[in-house]
Amino acid sequence: MPNLADDTKPIIAHIDGGSRGNPGPAAYAVVVSTQNGSQLASFSRYLGHATNNVAEYQGLLAALDYALEHNYRRLKIITDSELLARQIDGKYQVKNPNLQLLHQRAQKLIAQFHAFRIEHVRRGHNREADRLANEAMDVASKDQRPKQSPPAGSNPLRATATYHQGVLKLDGSVPLGEGERVHLKIERCKE
């Protein structure tokens, strides 16, 4: 059950995504805190083979999901990705088809917030998220799980799918690592 947080108080999420080789082994990290700096959560996830821009978007989606699941409706995102920040605030077009799907999902989630802001900063102002994303890639390269990953089920992935002639087809991408096993819970959409 979601935490009944005070949605009048904004939270801040530092996000980062990276890829070694671009595309290559990729991960994202999120560090969530209150306005006074008290840390609420930090987590990272190895994504498998992806670009740095996909990893940045996955970090944004994870932060949005976290805030909504914990009933925070005022969110400030801090990112060192100028592309991500400018695409989300509408200053840059999203031309890459893979990013278009992620951008659309992000915009649907952002629409659920009472207040949302995204701010681009230099990498030096995003050190903890950068460190966690790199650690997730390091640990994955040694076939271990990141220490900062949330326990299974604590930050579930969400996706929609369409069932047609015996096949369930995802309506977008899901940030899973190659060979990662998952449990599925299927619910009918109310739309």
C-alpha positions as CSV (number, residue, x, y, z in Angstrom):
1,M,0.0,0.0,0.0
2,P,1.4,3.4,-0.9
3,N,2.7,5.7,1.8
4,L,0.3,8.5,2.6
5,A,2.8,11.2,2.1
6,D,2.1,14.9,2.4
7,D,1.6,15.8,-1.2
8,T,1.9,19.5,-0.5
9,K,5.6,19.2,0.1
10,P,7.8,18.6,-3.0
11,I,10.4,16.0,-3.1
12,I,13.6,16.1,-5.1
13,A,14.9,13.2,-7.2
14,H,18.5,13.3,-8.6
15,I,18.6,10.9,-11.5
16,D,21.3,9.6,-13.8
17,G,21.7,7.0,-16.5
18,G,24.8,5.8,-18.2
19,S,26.0,3.4,-20.9
20,R,29.5,2.0,-21.4
21,G,30.1,1.9,-25.1
22,N,26.8,3.8,-26.0
23,P,25.1,1.5,-26.7
24,G,26.5,-1.0,-24.2
25,P,26.0,-2.1,-20.6
26,A,23.7,0.5,-19.1
27,A,22.1,1.4,-15.8
28,Y,20.2,4.2,-14.0
29,A,20.1,5.5,-10.5
30,V,17.7,7.6,-8.5
31,V,18.3,9.4,-5.2
32,V,15.2,10.9,-3.6
33,S,15.2,13.4,-0.8
34,T,13.1,16.0,0.9
35,Q,13.7,19.7,0.3
36,N,15.7,19.9,3.5
37,G,18.0,17.2,2.2
38,S,16.8,14.2,4.2
39,Q,17.2,11.1,2.0
40,L,14.0,9.2,1.4
41,A,15.3,6.5,-1.0
42,S,18.1,5.5,-3.4
43,F,18.0,2.8,-5.9
44,S,19.7,1.7,-9.1
45,R,19.0,-0.9,-11.8
46,Y,21.2,-2.5,-14.4
47,L,19.4,-2.4,-17.8
48,G,21.5,-4.6,-20.0
49,H,22.4,-3.3,-23.4
50,A,21.1,0.2,-24.0
51,T,22.1,3.8,-24.9
52,N,22.9,6.4,-22.3
53,N,19.7,8.3,-23.4
54,V,17.5,5.3,-22.8
55,A,19.2,4.8,-19.4
56,E,18.5,8.5,-18.6
57,Y,14.8,8.1,-19.5
58,Q,14.6,4.9,-17.5
59,G,15.9,6.8,-14.5
60,L,13.3,9.5,-15.0
61,L,10.5,6.9,-15.2
62,A,11.7,5.1,-12.1
63,A,11.7,8.5,-10.2
64,L,8.2,9.3,-11.4
65,D,6.9,5.8,-10.5
66,Y,8.5,6.1,-7.0
67,A,6.9,9.5,-6.4
68,L,3.4,8.4,-7.6
69,E,3.6,5.1,-5.7
70,H,4.4,6.9,-2.5
71,N,1.8,9.6,-3.0
72,Y,4.1,12.5,-3.7
73,R,2.5,14.8,-6.2
74,R,5.1,17.6,-6.3
75,L,8.4,16.6,-7.8
76,K,11.6,18.2,-8.9
77,I,13.9,16.2,-11.0
78,I,17.6,17.0,-11.1
79,T,19.5,15.5,-14.1
80,D,22.8,16.1,-15.8
81,S,21.3,15.1,-19.2
82,E,20.6,18.3,-21.1
83,L,18.9,16.3,-23.8
84,L,16.4,14.6,-21.4
85,A,15.7,17.9,-19.6
86,R,15.0,19.8,-22.8
87,Q,12.9,17.1,-24.3
88,I,10.8,16.8,-21.2
89,D,10.3,20.6,-21.0
90,G,9.4,20.7,-24.7
91,K,12.4,22.7,-25.9
92,Y,13.9,19.8,-28.0
93,Q,12.0,17.5,-30.2
94,V,12.1,13.7,-29.6
95,K,13.2,12.3,-32.9
96,N,14.5,8.8,-31.9
97,P,11.7,6.3,-32.0
98,N,13.0,4.4,-29.0
99,L,13.0,7.6,-27.0
100,Q,9.6,8.7,-28.3
101,L,8.0,5.7,-26.5
102,L,9.8,6.5,-23.2
103,H,9.0,10.2,-23.6
104,Q,5.3,9.5,-24.1
105,R,5.2,7.3,-21.0
106,A,7.0,10.0,-19.0
107,Q,4.5,12.7,-20.1
108,K,1.6,10.5,-19.0
109,L,3.1,10.1,-15.6
110,I,4.0,13.7,-15.3
111,A,0.4,14.7,-16.0
112,Q,-0.5,13.0,-12.7
113,F,1.5,15.5,-10.7
114,H,0.2,18.7,-9.1
115,A,3.6,20.3,-9.7
116,F,6.6,19.0,-11.7
117,R,9.9,20.6,-12.7
118,I,13.0,19.3,-14.3
119,E,16.3,21.0,-14.0
120,H,19.6,20.4,-15.9
121,V,22.8,20.6,-13.8
122,R,26.4,19.9,-14.4
123,R,27.6,16.4,-13.6
124,G,29.4,17.6,-10.5
125,H,26.0,18.5,-9.0
126,N,24.7,15.0,-9.5
127,R,27.5,12.9,-8.0
128,E,25.5,10.4,-5.9
129,A,23.2,9.4,-8.7
130,D,26.2,9.1,-11.0
131,R,28.1,7.0,-8.5
132,L,25.1,4.6,-8.0
133,A,24.6,4.2,-11.8
134,N,28.3,3.4,-12.3
135,E,28.2,1.0,-9.3
136,A,25.2,-0.8,-10.8
137,M,27.2,-1.3,-14.1
138,D,30.3,-2.4,-12.2
139,V,28.4,-4.9,-10.1
140,A,26.5,-6.3,-13.2
141,S,29.8,-6.7,-15.0
142,K,30.8,-9.1,-12.2
143,D,27.5,-10.9,-12.4
144,Q,26.3,-9.6,-9.1
145,R,23.2,-7.5,-8.2
146,P,23.5,-3.9,-7.2
147,K,23.3,-3.3,-3.5
148,Q,21.0,-0.2,-4.0
149,S,18.4,-2.1,-6.1
150,P,15.1,-2.2,-4.4
151,P,13.9,-5.6,-3.1
152,A,11.8,-7.5,-5.6
153,G,8.3,-6.1,-5.7
154,S,9.1,-2.8,-3.9
155,N,9.4,-0.8,-7.1
156,P,7.4,-2.8,-9.6
157,L,7.7,-2.1,-13.3
158,R,4.5,-1.2,-15.1
159,A,3.6,-1.7,-18.7
160,T,0.5,-2.1,-20.8
161,A,0.0,-4.9,-23.3
162,T,-2.6,-6.0,-25.8
163,Y,-3.8,-9.6,-26.1
164,H,-4.6,-10.8,-29.6
165,Q,-5.0,-14.3,-30.9
166,G,-3.2,-15.9,-28.0
167,V,-0.2,-13.5,-27.9
168,L,0.3,-10.8,-25.3
169,K,2.3,-7.9,-26.9
170,L,3.8,-5.1,-24.8
171,D,2.7,-1.6,-25.9
172,G,6.2,-0.2,-25.1
173,S,9.6,-1.2,-23.7
174,V,10.3,-2.4,-20.2
175,P,13.7,-1.8,-18.5
176,L,14.8,-5.4,-18.1
177,G,18.3,-6.8,-18.3
178,E,19.1,-9.6,-20.8
179,G,18.0,-12.9,-19.3
180,E,16.3,-11.3,-16.3
181,R,13.4,-13.4,-14.9
182,V,10.2,-11.7,-13.8
183,H,6.9,-12.5,-12.2
184,L,3.8,-11.2,-14.0
185,K,0.6,-10.0,-12.5
186,I,-2.0,-9.3,-15.2
187,E,-4.9,-6.9,-14.6
188,R,-7.5,-5.7,-17.0
189,C,-7.3,-2.0,-18.0
190,K,-10.2,0.1,-16.9
191,E,-9.9,2.3,-20.1
